[in-house]
Amino acid sequence: MDILDKLEAIKNSWEEIAEQMSDPEAMKDMKRFVKLNKDYKDLEPIVKAYKEYKELVENIAGTKEMLQTEQDADFREMAKEELEGLEERKEQLEEEIRLLLIPKDPQDSKNAVMEIRAGTGGDEASIFAGDLFRMYQKYCETKGWKVEVVELNEGTAGGFKEVVFDVIGDGAYGILKFESGVHRVQRVPKTETQGRIHTSAASVVVLPEADEFDIELHDKDIRKDTYCSSGPGGQSVNTTYSAIRLTHIPSGLVVTCQDEKSQIKNLAKAMKVLRTRLYEQEYSKYLEEISSKRKTMVSTGDRSAKIRTYNWPQGRVTDHRINLTLYNLQPIIDGDIQELIDKLQMAENAERLKEEFEG
Protein backbone atom coordinates (compact mmCIF):
# COMPACT_ATOMS: atom_id res chain seq x y z
CA MET A 1 0.00 0.00 0.00
CA ASP A 2 1.57 3.33 -1.04
CA ILE A 3 1.31 6.50 1.03
CA LEU A 4 -1.69 7.89 -0.94
CA ASP A 5 -3.70 4.66 -0.47
CA LYS A 6 -2.91 4.66 3.25
CA LEU A 7 -3.94 8.32 3.61
CA GLU A 8 -7.10 7.74 1.55
CA ALA A 9 -8.10 4.92 3.96
CA ILE A 10 -7.55 7.26 6.94
CA LYS A 11 -9.65 9.99 5.28
CA ASN A 12 -12.48 7.46 4.76
CA SER A 13 -12.30 6.45 8.45
CA TRP A 14 -12.39 10.15 9.45
CA GLU A 15 -15.51 10.72 7.33
CA GLU A 16 -17.17 7.61 8.83
CA ILE A 17 -16.47 8.92 12.35
CA ALA A 18 -18.03 12.29 11.40
CA GLU A 19 -21.16 10.44 10.21
CA GLN A 20 -21.37 8.40 13.43
CA MET A 21 -21.02 11.57 15.53
CA SER A 22 -23.92 13.23 13.72
CA ASP A 23 -26.18 10.24 14.49
CA PRO A 24 -28.51 11.18 17.43
CA GLU A 25 -28.00 7.65 18.82
CA ALA A 26 -24.30 8.38 19.42
CA MET A 27 -25.18 11.06 21.99
CA LYS A 28 -26.99 8.46 24.11
CA ASP A 29 -23.73 6.66 24.87
CA MET A 30 -21.51 9.48 26.19
CA LYS A 31 -18.46 7.24 26.64
CA ARG A 32 -18.62 6.23 22.97
CA PHE A 33 -19.27 9.81 21.84
CA VAL A 34 -16.22 11.12 23.76
CA LYS A 35 -14.05 8.45 22.08
CA LEU A 36 -15.44 9.28 18.61
CA ASN A 37 -14.79 12.97 19.17
CA LYS A 38 -11.19 12.25 20.26
CA ASP A 39 -10.57 9.94 17.26
CA TYR A 40 -11.98 12.61 14.93
CA LYS A 41 -9.64 15.30 16.32
CA ASP A 42 -6.64 12.93 16.25
CA LEU A 43 -7.16 12.10 12.55
CA GLU A 44 -7.85 15.69 11.46
CA PRO A 45 -4.16 16.75 11.04
CA ILE A 46 -3.48 13.62 8.92
CA VAL A 47 -6.50 14.33 6.69
CA LYS A 48 -5.33 17.94 6.25
CA ALA A 49 -1.83 16.72 5.30
CA TYR A 50 -3.36 14.17 2.90
CA LYS A 51 -5.30 16.89 1.05
CA GLU A 52 -2.12 18.96 0.63
CA TYR A 53 -0.09 15.88 -0.41
CA LYS A 54 -2.66 14.81 -3.01
CA GLU A 55 -2.70 18.34 -4.47
CA LEU A 56 1.13 18.36 -4.57
CA VAL A 57 1.27 15.02 -6.41
CA GLU A 58 -1.26 16.30 -8.98
CA ASN A 59 0.65 19.58 -9.43
CA ILE A 60 3.96 17.74 -9.87
CA ALA A 61 2.41 15.47 -12.52
CA GLY A 62 0.87 18.48 -14.31
CA THR A 63 4.16 20.45 -14.25
CA LYS A 64 6.13 17.46 -15.61
CA GLU A 65 3.60 17.06 -18.41
CA MET A 66 3.90 20.75 -19.28
CA LEU A 67 7.70 20.44 -19.43
CA GLN A 68 7.38 17.68 -22.01
CA THR A 69 5.18 19.75 -24.33
CA GLU A 70 6.16 23.39 -23.68
CA GLN A 71 8.52 24.91 -26.25
CA ASP A 72 8.92 28.42 -24.80
CA ALA A 73 12.28 28.63 -22.97
CA ASP A 74 11.07 31.15 -20.35
CA PHE A 75 8.01 29.07 -19.50
CA ARG A 76 10.20 25.93 -19.28
CA GLU A 77 12.56 27.68 -16.86
CA MET A 78 9.64 28.84 -14.68
CA ALA A 79 8.16 25.33 -14.73
CA LYS A 80 11.52 23.81 -13.70
CA GLU A 81 11.76 26.19 -10.73
CA GLU A 82 8.18 25.45 -9.73
CA LEU A 83 8.80 21.69 -10.01
CA GLU A 84 11.87 21.98 -7.79
CA GLY A 85 9.84 23.79 -5.10
CA LEU A 86 6.96 21.29 -5.34
CA GLU A 87 9.26 18.27 -5.02
CA GLU A 88 11.07 19.85 -2.07
CA ARG A 89 7.76 20.45 -0.27
CA LYS A 90 6.62 16.88 -1.15
CA GLU A 91 9.74 15.46 0.50
CA GLN A 92 9.22 17.67 3.57
CA LEU A 93 5.52 16.74 3.79
CA GLU A 94 6.31 13.01 3.51
CA GLU A 95 8.51 13.33 6.62
CA GLU A 96 5.74 15.21 8.45
CA ILE A 97 3.22 12.53 7.44
CA ARG A 98 5.54 9.73 8.64
CA LEU A 99 5.55 11.34 12.09
CA LEU A 100 1.77 11.90 12.01
CA LEU A 101 1.24 8.22 11.17
CA ILE A 102 3.15 7.01 14.25
CA PRO A 103 0.46 5.63 16.60
CA LYS A 104 0.00 8.22 19.32
CA ASP A 105 -0.09 7.45 23.01
CA PRO A 106 -3.82 7.90 23.72
CA GLN A 107 -2.91 9.61 27.00
CA ASP A 108 -0.84 12.41 25.40
CA SER A 109 -3.77 14.81 24.95
CA LYS A 110 -4.76 14.65 28.64
CA ASN A 111 -4.12 16.96 31.57
CA ALA A 112 -1.20 15.94 33.79
CA VAL A 113 -0.87 15.15 37.47
CA MET A 114 2.63 15.90 38.79
CA GLU A 115 4.25 14.82 42.06
CA ILE A 116 7.58 16.26 43.24
CA ARG A 117 9.21 14.67 46.30
CA ALA A 118 12.42 15.65 48.06
CA GLY A 119 14.92 12.79 47.99
CA THR A 120 18.41 12.48 49.45
CA GLY A 121 19.94 15.69 50.78
CA GLY A 122 17.78 16.75 53.73
CA ASP A 123 16.74 20.43 53.77
CA GLU A 124 18.59 21.13 50.52
CA ALA A 125 16.52 18.43 48.73
CA SER A 126 13.32 20.16 49.90
CA ILE A 127 14.62 23.55 48.69
CA PHE A 128 15.46 21.95 45.32
CA ALA A 129 11.98 20.35 45.13
CA GLY A 130 10.63 23.90 45.57
CA ASP A 131 12.90 25.14 42.74
CA LEU A 132 11.57 22.41 40.45
CA PHE A 133 7.97 23.26 41.34
CA ARG A 134 8.54 26.94 40.47
CA MET A 135 10.30 25.90 37.24
CA TYR A 136 7.26 23.91 36.13
CA GLN A 137 4.87 26.64 37.32
CA LYS A 138 6.66 29.22 35.15
CA TYR A 139 6.83 26.86 32.18
CA CYS A 140 3.09 26.18 32.46
CA GLU A 141 2.44 29.94 32.50
CA THR A 142 4.24 30.29 29.13
CA LYS A 143 1.99 27.54 27.73
CA GLY A 144 -1.18 29.14 29.10
CA TRP A 145 -1.85 26.09 31.30
CA LYS A 146 -3.45 26.23 34.74
CA VAL A 147 -1.65 24.80 37.79
CA GLU A 148 -3.74 23.62 40.77
CA VAL A 149 -2.02 22.42 43.94
CA VAL A 150 -3.70 19.32 45.38
CA GLU A 151 -1.42 18.46 48.28
CA LEU A 152 1.75 19.94 49.76
CA ASN A 153 4.06 19.30 52.67
CA GLU A 154 6.48 22.16 53.28
CA GLY A 155 10.16 21.64 54.13
CA THR A 156 11.57 22.93 57.44
CA ALA A 157 14.05 25.30 55.69
CA GLY A 158 11.90 26.18 52.66
CA GLY A 159 10.68 24.36 49.59
CA PHE A 160 8.63 21.18 49.85
CA LYS A 161 9.05 17.68 51.17
CA GLU A 162 6.38 16.86 48.61
CA VAL A 163 3.96 18.71 46.38
CA VAL A 164 1.22 17.24 44.16
CA PHE A 165 -0.43 19.41 41.52
CA ASP A 166 -2.66 19.21 38.46
CA VAL A 167 -1.63 20.79 35.16
CA ILE A 168 -4.73 21.63 33.15
CA GLY A 169 -4.08 22.28 29.48
CA ASP A 170 -4.44 20.64 26.08
CA GLY A 171 -1.73 18.00 25.63
CA ALA A 172 -0.06 18.76 28.99
CA TYR A 173 0.73 15.10 29.74
CA GLY A 174 2.24 14.43 26.29
CA ILE A 175 4.69 17.30 26.81
CA LEU A 176 5.48 16.94 30.52
CA LYS A 177 5.75 13.12 30.63
CA PHE A 178 9.48 13.35 29.83
CA GLU A 179 10.06 14.98 33.23
CA SER A 180 9.42 11.74 35.19
CA GLY A 181 12.50 10.51 37.05
CA VAL A 182 15.14 11.68 39.52
CA HIS A 183 16.48 15.23 39.14
CA ARG A 184 19.85 15.89 40.83
CA VAL A 185 21.27 19.23 41.95
CA GLN A 186 24.93 20.04 42.59
CA ARG A 187 25.51 23.32 44.45
CA VAL A 188 26.54 24.90 47.74
CA PRO A 189 23.41 24.72 49.91
CA LYS A 190 22.19 27.77 51.83
CA THR A 191 22.58 25.67 54.97
CA GLU A 192 26.28 24.90 54.23
CA THR A 193 28.80 26.98 56.25
CA GLN A 194 32.03 25.57 54.73
CA GLY A 195 31.17 26.41 51.11
CA ARG A 196 31.21 22.76 50.01
CA ILE A 197 29.24 21.56 47.00
CA HIS A 198 26.57 19.00 47.86
CA THR A 199 24.59 16.67 45.64
CA SER A 200 20.88 16.40 46.45
CA ALA A 201 17.92 14.96 44.60
CA ALA A 202 14.18 15.20 44.08
CA SER A 203 11.94 12.76 42.23
CA VAL A 204 9.31 13.86 39.72
CA VAL A 205 6.40 11.67 38.64
CA VAL A 206 4.10 12.75 35.80
CA LEU A 207 0.82 10.92 35.21
CA PRO A 208 -2.04 11.37 32.79
CA GLU A 209 -5.13 12.60 34.62
CA ALA A 210 -7.75 9.86 34.64
CA ASP A 211 -11.23 10.94 33.66
CA GLU A 212 -14.48 9.35 34.74
CA PHE A 213 -14.53 7.16 31.62
CA ASP A 214 -11.16 5.57 32.50
CA ILE A 215 -11.97 4.46 36.05
CA GLU A 216 -15.40 3.76 37.52
CA LEU A 217 -15.59 4.44 41.25
CA HIS A 218 -18.41 3.04 43.39
CA ASP A 219 -19.53 4.76 46.61
CA LYS A 220 -19.56 1.45 48.50
CA ASP A 221 -15.81 1.06 47.82
CA ILE A 222 -14.82 4.46 49.27
CA ARG A 223 -14.59 5.49 52.95
CA LYS A 224 -14.69 9.26 53.44
CA ASP A 225 -13.24 10.97 56.52
CA THR A 226 -13.20 14.71 57.26
CA TYR A 227 -10.80 16.62 59.50
CA CYS A 228 -9.46 20.15 60.13
CA SER A 229 -6.81 21.42 57.71
CA SER A 230 -3.35 21.82 59.21
CA GLY A 231 -0.35 23.92 58.24
CA PRO A 232 3.41 23.75 58.91
CA GLY A 233 4.15 22.36 62.35
CA GLY A 234 0.70 20.78 62.52
CA GLN A 235 -1.19 23.86 63.71
CA SER A 236 -4.85 24.01 62.70
CA VAL A 237 -5.42 26.32 59.74
CA ASN A 238 -9.19 26.48 60.15
CA THR A 239 -11.81 25.20 62.53
CA THR A 240 -14.10 23.63 59.95
CA TYR A 241 -13.81 20.01 58.89
CA SER A 242 -12.98 20.88 55.29
CA ALA A 243 -10.02 18.51 54.74
CA ILE A 244 -10.87 15.18 53.13
CA ARG A 245 -9.33 11.72 53.43
CA LEU A 246 -10.55 9.05 51.01
CA THR A 247 -9.75 5.36 51.46
CA HIS A 248 -10.36 3.05 48.50
CA ILE A 249 -11.28 -0.16 50.34
CA PRO A 250 -10.50 -2.75 47.58
CA SER A 251 -6.97 -1.40 46.92
CA GLY A 252 -6.15 0.21 50.28
CA LEU A 253 -5.17 3.46 48.53
CA VAL A 254 -5.50 6.59 50.73
CA VAL A 255 -5.79 10.12 49.31
CA THR A 256 -5.99 13.38 51.28
CA CYS A 257 -6.80 16.92 50.16
CA GLN A 258 -6.88 20.07 52.33
CA ASP A 259 -5.89 22.73 49.81
CA GLU A 260 -9.35 24.31 49.48
CA LYS A 261 -11.44 25.95 52.24
CA SER A 262 -14.53 24.17 50.93
CA GLN A 263 -15.14 20.50 51.78
CA ILE A 264 -16.96 20.03 48.45
CA LYS A 265 -13.97 21.33 46.46
CA ASN A 266 -11.54 19.19 48.47
CA LEU A 267 -13.73 16.14 47.87
CA ALA A 268 -13.80 16.78 44.10
CA LYS A 269 -9.99 17.14 44.03
CA ALA A 270 -9.46 14.04 46.19
CA MET A 271 -11.75 11.99 43.93
CA LYS A 272 -9.74 13.14 40.91
CA VAL A 273 -6.46 12.12 42.58
CA LEU A 274 -7.89 8.76 43.67
CA ARG A 275 -9.10 8.05 40.15
CA THR A 276 -5.67 8.95 38.77
CA ARG A 277 -3.80 6.81 41.33
CA LEU A 278 -5.97 3.78 40.50
CA TYR A 279 -5.44 4.47 36.82
CA GLU A 280 -1.68 4.70 37.42
CA GLN A 281 -1.61 1.08 38.58
CA GLU A 282 -2.94 -0.02 35.18
CA TYR A 283 -0.99 2.57 33.19
CA SER A 284 2.33 1.66 34.84
CA LYS A 285 2.15 -1.80 33.19
CA TYR A 286 2.07 -0.05 29.80
CA LEU A 287 4.89 2.32 30.83
CA GLU A 288 7.04 -0.61 31.98
CA GLU A 289 6.73 -2.06 28.48
CA ILE A 290 7.60 1.11 26.54
CA SER A 291 10.31 2.32 28.92
CA SER A 292 12.29 -0.85 28.18
CA LYS A 293 12.31 0.20 24.50
CA ARG A 294 12.63 3.98 24.76
CA LYS A 295 15.41 5.79 26.60
CA THR A 296 13.31 9.01 26.71
CA MET A 297 10.69 7.45 28.99
CA VAL A 298 10.95 6.34 32.61
CA SER A 299 8.36 3.93 33.96
CA THR A 300 6.39 4.97 37.05
CA GLY A 301 7.75 1.85 38.75
CA ASP A 302 11.34 3.01 38.26
CA ARG A 303 11.38 6.19 40.34
CA SER A 304 15.11 5.81 41.03
CA ALA A 305 16.14 6.48 37.41
CA LYS A 306 18.41 9.54 37.28
CA ILE A 307 17.37 11.64 34.29
CA ARG A 308 18.86 15.12 34.74
CA THR A 309 21.57 16.98 36.68
CA TYR A 310 21.53 20.72 37.43
CA ASN A 311 25.10 21.88 38.20
CA TRP A 312 25.14 25.39 39.72
CA PRO A 313 28.92 26.06 39.82
CA GLN A 314 29.23 25.41 36.07
CA GLY A 315 25.79 26.79 35.11
CA ARG A 316 25.11 23.50 33.34
CA VAL A 317 22.12 21.19 32.89
CA THR A 318 22.64 17.64 31.57
CA ASP A 319 19.89 15.28 30.43
CA HIS A 320 21.43 11.82 30.79
CA ARG A 321 18.90 10.00 28.57
CA ILE A 322 19.97 11.78 25.39
CA ASN A 323 23.45 12.99 26.50
CA LEU A 324 22.42 16.62 26.09
CA THR A 325 24.26 19.36 28.01
CA LEU A 326 23.11 22.99 28.00
CA TYR A 327 24.99 25.88 29.63
CA ASN A 328 21.96 28.02 30.48
CA LEU A 329 20.99 26.78 33.92
CA GLN A 330 19.37 29.99 35.21
CA PRO A 331 16.88 30.41 32.30
CA ILE A 332 16.00 26.69 32.62
CA ILE A 333 15.35 27.01 36.39
CA ASP A 334 13.25 30.08 35.49
CA GLY A 335 10.98 27.86 33.37
CA ASP A 336 12.65 27.87 29.95
CA ILE A 337 12.66 24.08 29.50
CA GLN A 338 11.21 24.01 25.96
CA GLU A 339 14.54 23.15 24.29
CA LEU A 340 15.00 20.14 26.59
CA ILE A 341 11.45 18.94 25.88
CA ASP A 342 11.84 19.49 22.10
CA LYS A 343 15.06 17.42 22.01
CA LEU A 344 13.43 14.64 24.06
CA GLN A 345 10.39 14.63 21.75
CA MET A 346 12.68 14.38 18.71
CA ALA A 347 14.51 11.44 20.30
CA GLU A 348 11.20 9.75 21.10
CA ASN A 349 9.90 10.28 17.55
CA ALA A 350 13.08 8.69 16.18
CA GLU A 351 12.61 5.72 18.52
CA ARG A 352 8.93 5.38 17.59
CA LEU A 353 9.79 5.42 13.88
CA LYS A 354 12.39 2.72 14.54
CA GLU A 355 9.77 0.64 16.40
CA GLU A 356 7.37 1.04 13.45
CA PHE A 357 10.08 0.15 10.93
CA GLU A 358 11.25 -2.90 12.87
CA GLY A 359 7.64 -3.88 13.57
C-alpha positions in Angstrom: 0.0 0.0 0.0 1.6 3.3 -1.0 1.3 6.5 1.0 -1.7 7.9 -0.9 -3.7 4.7 -0.5 -2.9 4.7 3.2 -3.9 8.3 3.6 -7.1 7.7 1.5 -8.1 4.9 4.0 -7.5 7.3 6.9 -9.7 10.0 5.3 -12.5 7.5 4.8 -12.3 6.5 8.4 -12.4 10.1 9.4 -15.5 10.7 7.3 -17.2 7.6 8.8 -16.5 8.9 12.4 -18.0 12.3 11.4 -21.2 10.4 10.2 -21.4 8.4 13.4 -21.0 11.6 15.5 -23.9 13.2 13.7 -26.2 10.2 14.5 -28.5 11.2 17.4 -28.0 7.6 18.8 -24.3 8.4 19.4 -25.2 11.1 22.0 -27.0 8.5 24.1 -23.7 6.7 24.9 -21.5 9.5 26.2 -18.5 7.2 26.6 -18.6 6.2 23.0 -19.3 9.8 21.8 -16.2 11.1 23.8 -14.1 8.4 22.1 -15.4 9.3 18.6 -14.8 13.0 19.2 -11.2 12.3 20.3 -10.6 9.9 17.3 -12.0 12.6 14.9 -9.6 15.3 16.3 -6.6 12.9 16.2 -7.2 12.1 12.6 -7.9 15.7 11.5 -4.2 16.8 11.0 -3.5 13.6 8.9 -6.5 14.3 6.7 -5.3 17.9 6.3 -1.8 16.7 5.3 -3.4 14.2 2.9 -5.3 16.9 1.0 -2.1 19.0 0.6 -0.1 15.9 -0.4 -2.7 14.8 -3.0 -2.7 18.3 -4.5 1.1 18.4 -4.6 1.3 15.0 -6.4 -1.3 16.3 -9.0 0.7 19.6 -9.4 4.0 17.7 -9.9 2.4 15.5 -12.5 0.9 18.5 -14.3 4.2 20.5 -14.2 6.1 17.5 -15.6 3.6 17.1 -18.4 3.9 20.7 -19.3 7.7 20.4 -19.4 7.4 17.7 -22.0 5.2 19.8 -24.3 6.2 23.4 -23.7 8.5 24.9 -26.3 8.9 28.4 -24.8 12.3 28.6 -23.0 11.1 31.2 -20.3 8.0 29.1 -19.5 10.2 25.9 -19.3 12.6 27.7 -16.9 9.6 28.8 -14.7 8.2 25.3 -14.7 11.5 23.8 -13.7 11.8 26.2 -10.7 8.2 25.4 -9.7 8.8 21.7 -10.0 11.9 22.0 -7.8 9.8 23.8 -5.1 7.0 21.3 -5.3 9.3 18.3 -5.0 11.1 19.9 -2.1 7.8 20.4 -0.3 6.6 16.9 -1.1 9.7 15.5 0.5 9.2 17.7 3.6 5.5 16.7 3.8 6.3 13.0 3.5 8.5 13.3 6.6 5.7 15.2 8.5 3.2 12.5 7.4 5.5 9.7 8.6 5.5 11.3 12.1 1.8 11.9 12.0 1.2 8.2 11.2 3.1 7.0 14.2 0.5 5.6 16.6 0.0 8.2 19.3 -0.1 7.4 23.0 -3.8 7.9 23.7 -2.9 9.6 27.0 -0.8 12.4 25.4 -3.8 14.8 24.9 -4.8 14.7 28.6 -4.1 17.0 31.6 -1.2 15.9 33.8 -0.9 15.1 37.5 2.6 15.9 38.8 4.2 14.8 42.1 7.6 16.3 43.2 9.2 14.7 46.3 12.4 15.7 48.1 14.9 12.8 48.0 18.4 12.5 49.5 19.9 15.7 50.8 17.8 16.8 53.7 16.7 20.4 53.8 18.6 21.1 50.5 16.5 18.4 48.7 13.3 20.2 49.9 14.6 23.5 48.7 15.5 22.0 45.3 12.0 20.4 45.1 10.6 23.9 45.6 12.9 25.1 42.7 11.6 22.4 40.4 8.0 23.3 41.3 8.5 26.9 40.5 10.3 25.9 37.2 7.3 23.9 36.1 4.9 26.6 37.3 6.7 29.2 35.1 6.8 26.9 32.2 3.1 26.2 32.5 2.4 29.9 32.5 4.2 30.3 29.1 2.0 27.5 27.7 -1.2 29.1 29.1 -1.8 26.1 31.3 -3.5 26.2 34.7 -1.7 24.8 37.8 -3.7 23.6 40.8 -2.0 22.4 43.9 -3.7 19.3 45.4 -1.4 18.5 48.3 1.8 19.9 49.8 4.1 19.3 52.7 6.5 22.2 53.3 10.2 21.6 54.1 11.6 22.9 57.4 14.0 25.3 55.7 11.9 26.2 52.7 10.7 24.4 49.6 8.6 21.2 49.9 9.1 17.7 51.2 6.4 16.9 48.6 4.0 18.7 46.4 1.2 17.2 44.2 -0.4 19.4 41.5 -2.7 19.2 38.5 -1.6 20.8 35.2 -4.7 21.6 33.2 -4.1 22.3 29.5 -4.4 20.6 26.1 -1.7 18.0 25.6 -0.1 18.8 29.0 0.7 15.1 29.7 2.2 14.4 26.3 4.7 17.3 26.8 5.5 16.9 30.5 5.7 13.1 30.6 9.5 13.3 29.8 10.1 15.0 33.2 9.4 11.7 35.2 12.5 10.5 37.1 15.1 11.7 39.5 16.5 15.2 39.1 19.8 15.9 40.8 21.3 19.2 41.9 24.9 20.0 42.6 25.5 23.3 44.5 26.5 24.9 47.7 23.4 24.7 49.9 22.2 27.8 51.8 22.6 25.7 55.0 26.3 24.9 54.2 28.8 27.0 56.2 32.0 25.6 54.7 31.2 26.4 51.1 31.2 22.8 50.0 29.2 21.6 47.0 26.6 19.0 47.9 24.6 16.7 45.6 20.9 16.4 46.5 17.9 15.0 44.6 14.2 15.2 44.1 11.9 12.8 42.2 9.3 13.9 39.7 6.4 11.7 38.6 4.1 12.7 35.8 0.8 10.9 35.2 -2.0 11.4 32.8 -5.1 12.6 34.6 -7.7 9.9 34.6 -11.2 10.9 33.7 -14.5 9.3 34.7 -14.5 7.2 31.6 -11.2 5.6 32.5 -12.0 4.5 36.1 -15.4 3.8 37.5 -15.6 4.4 41.3 -18.4 3.0 43.4 -19.5 4.8 46.6 -19.6 1.5 48.5 -15.8 1.1 47.8 -14.8 4.5 49.3 -14.6 5.5 52.9 -14.7 9.3 53.4 -13.2 11.0 56.5 -13.2 14.7 57.3 -10.8 16.6 59.5 -9.5 20.1 60.1 -6.8 21.4 57.7 -3.3 21.8 59.2 -0.3 23.9 58.2 3.4 23.7 58.9 4.2 22.4 62.4 0.7 20.8 62.5 -1.2 23.9 63.7 -4.8 24.0 62.7 -5.4 26.3 59.7 -9.2 26.5 60.1 -11.8 25.2 62.5 -14.1 23.6 59.9 -13.8 20.0 58.9 -13.0 20.9 55.3 -10.0 18.5 54.7 -10.9 15.2 53.1 -9.3 11.7 53.4 -10.6 9.1 51.0 -9.7 5.4 51.5 -10.4 3.1 48.5 -11.3 -0.2 50.3 -10.5 -2.7 47.6 -7.0 -1.4 46.9 -6.1 0.2 50.3 -5.2 3.5 48.5 -5.5 6.6 50.7 -5.8 10.1 49.3 -6.0 13.4 51.3 -6.8 16.9 50.2 -6.9 20.1 52.3 -5.9 22.7 49.8 -9.4 24.3 49.5 -11.4 25.9 52.2 -14.5 24.2 50.9 -15.1 20.5 51.8 -17.0 20.0 48.4 -14.0 21.3 46.5 -11.5 19.2 48.5 -13.7 16.1 47.9 -13.8 16.8 44.1 -10.0 17.1 44.0 -9.5 14.0 46.2 -11.8 12.0 43.9 -9.7 13.1 40.9 -6.5 12.1 42.6 -7.9 8.8 43.7 -9.1 8.0 40.1 -5.7 9.0 38.8 -3.8 6.8 41.3 -6.0 3.8 40.5 -5.4 4.5 36.8 -1.7 4.7 37.4 -1.6 1.1 38.6 -2.9 0.0 35.2 -1.0 2.6 33.2 2.3 1.7 34.8 2.1 -1.8 33.2 2.1 -0.1 29.8 4.9 2.3 30.8 7.0 -0.6 32.0 6.7 -2.1 28.5 7.6 1.1 26.5 10.3 2.3 28.9 12.3 -0.9 28.2 12.3 0.2 24.5 12.6 4.0 24.8 15.4 5.8 26.6 13.3 9.0 26.7 10.7 7.4 29.0 11.0 6.3 32.6 8.4 3.9 34.0 6.4 5.0 37.1 7.7 1.9 38.7 11.3 3.0 38.3 11.4 6.2 40.3 15.1 5.8 41.0 16.1 6.5 37.4 18.4 9.5 37.3 17.4 11.6 34.3 18.9 15.1 34.7 21.6 17.0 36.7 21.5 20.7 37.4 25.1 21.9 38.2 25.1 25.4 39.7 28.9 26.1 39.8 29.2 25.4 36.1 25.8 26.8 35.1 25.1 23.5 33.3 22.1 21.2 32.9 22.6 17.6 31.6 19.9 15.3 30.4 21.4 11.8 30.8 18.9 10.0 28.6 20.0 11.8 25.4 23.4 13.0 26.5 22.4 16.6 26.1 24.3 19.4 28.0 23.1 23.0 28.0 25.0 25.9 29.6 22.0 28.0 30.5 21.0 26.8 33.9 19.4 30.0 35.2 16.9 30.4 32.3 16.0 26.7 32.6 15.3 27.0 36.4 13.3 30.1 35.5 11.0 27.9 33.4 12.7 27.9 30.0 12.7 24.1 29.5 11.2 24.0 26.0 14.5 23.1 24.3 15.0 20.1 26.6 11.5 18.9 25.9 11.8 19.5 22.1 15.1 17.4 22.0 13.4 14.6 24.1 10.4 14.6 21.8 12.7 14.4 18.7 14.5 11.4 20.3 11.2 9.7 21.1 9.9 10.3 17.6 13.1 8.7 16.2 12.6 5.7 18.5 8.9 5.4 17.6 9.8 5.4 13.9 12.4 2.7 14.5 9.8 0.6 16.4 7.4 1.0 13.4 10.1 0.1 10.9 11.3 -2.9 12.9 7.6 -3.9 13.6 
